């Protein structure tokens, strides 16, 4: 069943339960959610969880999910981020239809709501500096103090606010604040700022505004204007919920959404802060937001992750009320599970040693039939050329092997995948003593199977040297060397960057991959999963990124936890 079919999941969680209850009691007859990113960076795996939750709940219960850009801070936002967000949500498999919105769509209405609050005596223009506002706010144990400007008349506040709008005052000289309660035990209720003057060019409204609404003011009212029923957000907004409710209860809005908080995703070996990811990009520590080592959706896509693996991972980790850190091995397990079922198998040799089969006729070659997937005949097969000269992996040969080494060695016979048995007769070395070539013989009667019932203990992958396609292969690994790169307060997180996170080599792939399309995923037999790079791969010049190795460590992680 596809994730688009509105079927209830077997895995329940508290948000799913709340929605079921709201529909059962008739509180709502339809469900409307939204995914509201700020376009100030690329989305990451944490956002993927939120996307899957918001769009997933809408799909499951036959509702709608809006995509809304929270573009209230023009100094950090731009069109590149807006476009990347849409690309990422689509790639994950979700569609907002004609419901793409921007907080800036509501700037006029939000301004009018602010004037309504002023008229009701519930908002005032404050001329304290940002630093003074902080001092007056108080602490967790001490109440705040009222601003000396708190009792300005409605007329004065309206006049000042309109002049703020008209651009009469300097940036930072005054703000509009809500008049709530400076002694509240919840600091967010201590007369929060609604508008600040900021002369910044906006990517959609240009220079029409010289002041912009704050997130807390714009967010809840945007939800209300869009008829959102369930406003799902992460736990750091829990303290802001009374403020969210206050705004939508004070003014005339078409609906009253309910804010529900859930635990954000934290992953081992990963940094999730957009600010820190931006630093990695700006300081050139990665090649960009879509660097395949980045936890951004764009980076994971370029690395070769599948949308299904991210959706399955998001469903599996569930939705909790308490923050916790998920082992990245669980994400890798979801990825391997999907790739194992969906990717064709091919042969590639990444560290080649030449094999010459001396009893195979010179100048001759043959084509062997090889299936793309042992358990999925529907994937079909391809022809693999076999000739007198081959490449095998250097690590598949040892001149003086230990007891447990069953691969190729002098005098030993092994099977070549889909091909013949070969026996090593002679080792050729260069002047420095490095092995450069193996002279072998083959048994013509052993094609594609066993020979006279002889048993061999190893099957090796290989490519035909004259037919092999050279490929740039980028061997990616985890970006950080420690599970919690942000955990050491004495060191900057960049101190834990993994110097081995990228190695680039030239390997050889079979001819079937010469024209691999960008984002074509394969398993290199016995090596790992790889993807043709989204940007750099070209016909007859393939570039492959390692997605992940074959070995799944998740089983070990699970057994430790039991």
N, C-alpha and C positions, 0 to 999 in steps of 0.2 A: 504494500500500500504506500503511495507516495505521501510526502508530508503535506501536500496540497489538499489531500482529501480530509474533510472535516471529521476526523475520528478521534474520540477521546483517548488519551494515553492511559496505559496501565499504571504509570508512575504518577501518583498524586502529589501535590504540594499545596501549601496554604493559599497561594494566589488562585490556583485552579479551583480550590474549594470555595473561596470567597465568591468567585464569578458564578460557579454553579448555584450557590445559595442565593445570590442576587437575582439570577434568572428564575429560580424555583419559586421565590417569594413574590416575584413580580416587581421588585424594586427597579429592575431594568428589563426592558423587552428586547434590547439589542446591546451589544458590547462594542465599545469604541476605545481603542488604545492608540498610542502614538509612540514613535521613536524620535526623541528630540535632541540630536547631537549639536554641539557648538562647532561651527566650521572653522576651527583654529588648529587643525592637525588632521592626520589620517586616523581612521578608526582602527582599533586593535581587538585582540581576542576577547577582552572584557566587554567591549561593545557588541561583539558577536553574540555573547550570551544574552544581552539585553534585546538585540534585534530578534533573536530566535524566540525569546519570551513574549515580546510585544506582538510581533507578527503571528507567532505560533498560537497565542491565546485567541487572537482575532479569527484566525483560520479555523481553529478547533470549534469555536462557538458561533461560527457563521457571522462574525462581526466585521469591523473595518479597523485598519491600522493606518494612521497618517504618518508621513515622513515630514518632520518639521525642523528646519534649521533654526537653532537658537542664535540668531545673528545680532545680538545686542551689544557686542564689543568689537567695533570695527577696526581697532588698532591691531587685533590679532587674527582677523578673519580674511579669507580671500576666496575667489572663485575656484581656484585649484582644489581647495578642500571641499567645497560644495559639490564639485563634480566627482571627486574621488569617493565621497560618502555615497552618492547615488549608485556609482559603479559597484561599490562593495556590497551594498544591500541587495542589488539585483543579482550579483554573482552568488550570494548566499542562497538565492532561490526565492526571494520575496519580491512582492510587487505592491506599490502603494496606489496603483491606478492613476486617477486624476487628483490625488490628495497629497500633492507636494506643497507644503506651506512654509512660510518664513515668519519668524517673530516680527520682522520688519513689515510684513503685510498689515500688522495691527498697530503700527506706531501712532497713527492718527487716533484710533480708538483708545489706546493706552493713555495717550495725552489727555483725552477727554475724561477718562476715568480718574486721572490724577487731579484734574480740575474739580471733578465731583467730590473727591475726598477733601480738597481744600474748602469747598463750599460748606461741607458738613462739619468743618472744624476738625477733620481727622488727618490733615497733612499740613505741613508748614515748611517755608523756606528757611534753611538754617545757614548762617554765615560763619559758623565755626570752621576752622581748618580741619583737614582729615586727621591730623595728629590730635587736635583738641577733641574731636568727636570720639576718638579712641579713649582719651583720658576720661571724658565724661561718661563713657559707657559702663565703667565699673568692671568688676571681676566676677568669677564664679561665686565668690563668697560675699562680695560687697555690691550693694545696689548701685545703679548709675545715678547721675545727677541730671536734672532737666537742663536743656540748652537755654541760654539767656534769650534765644529767639523763638522759644516754643510758644509764647503767647502773642505773637504778632496777630493782627486782626486778619479776618478772612480777606478783606479788601486789599490789605498790604501784601498778603501772600499771593493772591491772584495776580496783582500787579507785578510783583517780583518774578513770579513763575513765567508770566507771559514775556517779560523782558529777558529772562533766561533763554526762552525759546527764540526770541528775536536776535539773540547774539550780543546783547549789551554788556555781558559780564565776562571776565576772564575765566579760563579753565581753572577749576579747583576753588573758585572764590565762594561758591555757595552750592548747596544741594537741596533737593526736596526730600523731606523725611515724613514718614508716617507718624502720627501722634498716637502711640499705643500705651506703653507703660515702662518708664525707665527703671522701675523697681522689680520688674518681672524676673522670676527665677530662670527663665529661658532668655539668654542674652539676645537671641535673634529677634525677640519682641521689643527690645529696648530702642524704640523709634528708628527702625531701619531706614536706610537710604532708598528712595524710589527712583530718583533721577540724578545724574551727574553731568556737568558741562564737559563736553569733550569734543573739541574741533577735530574731527577725523573723518576722512572720506570713507563713505560706506559703499560696499561692493554692489548694493542694489539701489539705495536711496541717494547715492552721490553726496552732495553737500546740502541736501534739503534740511538736515537736522544738525544742530551743533550741541545737542544734548541727547542722551540715550538712557532708556530705562534699565534698571538693574534686573539681573536674572530672576530674583525672587518675585519681583513685581510682575514682570512680563510672563513668567512661565505659567503660573496658575491661571491667570486671566486668559492666556492663549488657549490653554486646555479648555476653559469654560466656553470661550467663543467657538471652539471647534466641536463642542458637544462630547468631549471625551468623558467616558464613564469611569475608567480605571487608569489612574496616572501612576504608572509603575516606575520607581526610581530606586537608586541604591541607598544603603543605610546611612551614608553621611548626610542625607537630607531629612533624617528622622526629626532632628531638632527644628527643622524649618517647616514641618507640617502644620503647626498652629498658625504660622504666618501665612502659609498657602491658603488655609481655611479662612483666615481673617480677611484676606484680600477678596476672595470670591463671595464672602458673605456681606461685604460692605457696599458693593456697587451692584447695579442692575446687570446681571449676566444671564444668558439663555440657559445655562445648566450649571450644576454643582458637582464637579468631578470629585472622586475620592483618591487621595494619594496613598499608595501602599509601598512600603520600602522592602527591599530584599538585599541579601548579601551580595556584594560585588565579587567578581572573580579575581582571586590571587593565584598565581601559578609559580611553582619553583623554577629557578634558573631564568626568571623573566622579570623585566621591569615594565610596569603598566602605566606609569605616570606620563601623560602627554608631554609635560614640560621636559622630562628627562629624555624621552624619545626624540623630542625636537633638538635637544642638546647633541645627541648622537649624530643627528643629521647635520646640524649646523657646524659641528666641530670636525666633520669629515671622518668620524669613527666608523661610519657605515656608508654605503654608496648612495643612500637616499631613503625616503619613507618606504619604498618597495624593495629594499635590500632583503634577500631571502632569509637573512638571520633575524630580521625584525619581527616582533609579535603583532605587527599591523596586519590587517586582513589583506592588504595589497602585497605585503612581503610574504605572507603565508601562501597566497595564491601563486606568486612567482616561484616560491620554493617547491610548489607542487601539491600542497594540501588540496583536498577535495571539499567542495561545499558540504557534501553529505557527512564527511567525517567531523566537520565543525558543528553541524546541526546535531549529529548523534552524541557528540561529546557534551554539548550544551544540555541536551535532554538527560543524559546520564548523571551529570553532576548535580542535577536537581536545583531547586530554588529553596534557599534556607533563610532563616531570620538572623543567623549569627555568622560573622565573617570567619572564614577559615582559608587555608591555603591548599590548593589541589596539586598533587604531584604531577609534574609535566609528563611523566610516564603514562598517565591515564589518557592524556591527549594523544600521545604517540601510539597508544594501543588502538584508539578509535581510528586513527589514520591508517595503521597497518591493516586493520581488519577490513577497511573499505578497499584499500589498494590491492590486498590479496585476492579479493573477489573480482575486481574490475580491471586489473592491468594485465596486458599481454606479457609473456615471458620472451626475452630475446637474449642473445649472447653478446657480451662485450668483454674486452681484455684491457685492464687499466694499467697494469705494470708488465709489459710483454717480454717474453723470452721466445726466440725463434725456434721452431721445430722443423727439421727437414726430414721427410719420410723417404728414405733412400730407395726403397723398392716400389715407390709410386711413380708411374711414368711421367717424365718431364713434359711440361707444356699441356698436360691433361688436367681437366677438372670435371667434377660431377656435381649435380644438385640433389641435395637430400631434403626430403619433406620433413618439416618440423612444426608441430602444433604450437599455437600461441598460448594455449592454457591447457594444462593436463586435465582439468575438471570441467572445462567449458568448451565443448566442441563448436559452439556457435561463434566463438572468436576466430575460427578458421585456422589456417596454417600458412607457412611461407616456405620458399625454397632457400636452402642455405648452401652456398657453394663450398666444396671441399677440394683441396688441391695438395700438391707436394709440399708446399710451405705453409706453415700455420703459426699463429701466436697462441701461447697459453700464458696463464698468470705465473710470474716469477715464483710466487710463494707456493705454487703447486708442484715445484720440483726441489728435491734436496739431494746433493751429491752423497752425503753421508747421513742418511736419515736415522732419527731415533726410533725406538721400537713401535711407538704408537702412530708413526707417520705412514699413511697408507697410499699417498699419492705417488707421483712419478719419481723414480730413482733409477740409477744405473741397473740394467738387467731386469727391471720390474715392468709388468704389464698393467695398463689401465684402460678404461673405456673412455672414448671421446663421445660426448653427448650427441645423440642422433646419428652417430657415425660408426667408427671402427675401433677395434682394440689396437693399441700401439705399444711397442716395447722400446725402452731407451737402450741404445747400443753404445753411444759415445758422447762425451761432453767436450765442447769446444770453448776455449777461453781466450781472452785477449791478453795483451802484454802485461796488464796489471793483475791478471789472475781472475778477472771477473768472467762469469759464464755468459757467453753471448749466443750460443747455439746448442741445440741438442740434436744429435743424429739418431733417428728412430726407424723402426720398420713397422709395417701394419699387416694385419691379417685380413686379406680380401674377403674371407668367408664369414667375417664377424659383423658385416654391415648391419647396423640398426638393431643388433641384439647380442645374444651370447654366441660363443664359438665352441663347438664340441663340448658343451656343458662346463667349460672352464669358468671359474668364478674369479672376478676381480673385486677388489675392495673399494675402488674409487672410480667415480665418473667425473671427468673434467669438462669445463666449458672451454671454448676455443673460437678463433675466427680464422678464415683463410687469408693469409698475408696479402696475396695479390688483389683480393677483392675487398679487403677491409677498408672501412671509411675512417680516416682520422677524425676524432671529435675532441673538442675542448670539454673537459669534465671538471666541474666545480664541486669540490667535496666540502659541503657545508656541515658544520657542527653547531652545538649550542653556543650562543653568544657570550654567556657568562660561565665562569668556572665554579661558582658556589651556588647552593640552592637559594640563598637569600642575598642578592647583591646589594640590597638597601639596608641590610641588618646591622652592619658595622658602622656605628656612629662616628668612629674616628677616621673612616676612609670614605672617599668619594666612590660612588657605585662604579665609576669607570675603571677603578683600580682592579676590578674583578672581570674585566673583559677577557675573553678567551683568545690568546694569540693564535691558536690553532683552529679558529672557527671557520676559516676558509683556506683551502689549498687548491690550486688550479693545476691540472695535469693535462697531458694529451694521451688519450686512450684510443682504442680501435673498436669500432662497432660493426656489426654485420650489415651488409648492403641494404637490408630491409629498412634500416633507419636513416638512409642517406637523405631522404626528404621528409623527415619527421616534422610535422606541423608544430608551431609554437603551442606549448601547453599539452603536448602529447606525452602521456605518462606510460612508463614501462617498468617492468622488473628486469634488471640485469641479473641473469641467473647466478645464484650463489654469492651475489655482491650486495644488492639492495635495490631500492626503488629510486627511479630517476625521472626527470621531466625535461622536455626540450624547452630551453629558456624562452620566456614570453617575448622578450625584446631582441635578443642577440642571435638566436638560431637562424640559419639561412639554408636554402637548398644546397646539398652537398657539402655544407659547412656546419654540421650540427653542433650545438652547445647544450650540454646536459647538466642540470643541477641535481645533486644528490638530495632526494627528499628525506629519506630515512633508511637506516640499515634494515636487514631482514630480521634480526634477532629482536624479540619482544621481551623487554624487561618487566613489563607490567605484571606478569604472573608472579615474578619474584617479589615485587613490591606488595602485591595482594597477600601473599603467604606470610610476609613479615608482619602484616597488620592483624592477621587473624589471631 
